[in-house]
């Protein structure tokens, strides 16, 4: 699956390893899910999450919210590992994304 220009909101972040000090951030990104790997590419900041680290997925009106553990945040070459909540505004495709990630 693929979606372009998605608003992504990362909240309640706890950094386990690396230089990331943000407890929350937002970015506009291209989202790809294939081979059990969810990649959110915002250009300078890229987040990679394996499906086994998805704790829960909630369906919202025009978005999905993912509770995720141990995902990689590559911030212009500085790699960190964090856990927290990820909200992806995928619009009318939110139910299809929900079924793909959690179904």
N, C-alpha and C positions, 0 to 999 in steps of 0.2 A: 504494500500500500504506500501511497505517496500523497503528500499535500504540500502546497507551496504558500508562502507568506502567512504562516500561522502565528498567532500571538501566543507565546508561551510564558507562563508565570510560574516561577519556582519560589516556594515559600517554606517556612519552618526548616530551613536547611541546617544540618549539622555536618561540619567538615570533619572527616575521619583522618585524612591524610592530604597534605599539600598546602599551597599558599592561599586558597580561597577563603576569604574572611566574610563574605556576604552571607547574611541570614535569609535574604530574598533578593531576587532580581527578575527582570522581565527582558524578553528579547523577541524579535520577529525572526522566524526561521523557516526553513524547509524541513519537513518531517518525513522520514522514511522508515518503514517497518518491513524487514525481510530477513529470513534466516534467523528468527528469534532475536533480532537486534533492532532496537528502536534508536534512531539517530536523529537528533535535532540540531541542524546545522545553521547557525546564525552568522556565519562568516568568521569573525574573530573568535567567537566562543562556540564550541561544539560539545554537545552532551550525548554520551552513549550509554544506553541502558539495555542490559540483557533481560529477556523475558523471565528468567528464573528469579530475578530480583524485584519483580513487581509483586507487591504485597496485596494490593487491592486496586480496583478500577471502579469509579463511580460515573454514571451517566448524568450529565446536566443538560440543560435545554439546548445549547449550541456548543457544548464543550464536553470533554472528558477530564476527570481528575484522577491522577495516578498516585498512589502511595508507593514510593520506591525506596529501595535500600541499595547502598553501595553502587551508585552510578558514577561514571567518569565525566568530569568537567575539564575540558581542555581549553584554557583561556589564553589564546595566542602563544601556545607552547608550554605554558605552566599547567601541569596536570594535577588535579585534585580528585579525591574520592569523597562523595557526600551522600547523605540520605535526606529525604524530605518529600514534599508534595509538589507535583507537577500538574498544572492545568493547561490543557491544549484547546484553544478555540478553533475547532475544525468545522464549525458551522453545521449545515444540514447533514454532513457525513458523520456526525458524532455517534449515531447508533451503529453504523458499520465499523467504525474504529473500535467502539466498545466491544462488539462481538468478536472482532479479530484479536484484540488484546486479552479479553477475559472470557470469551465464549467457549 
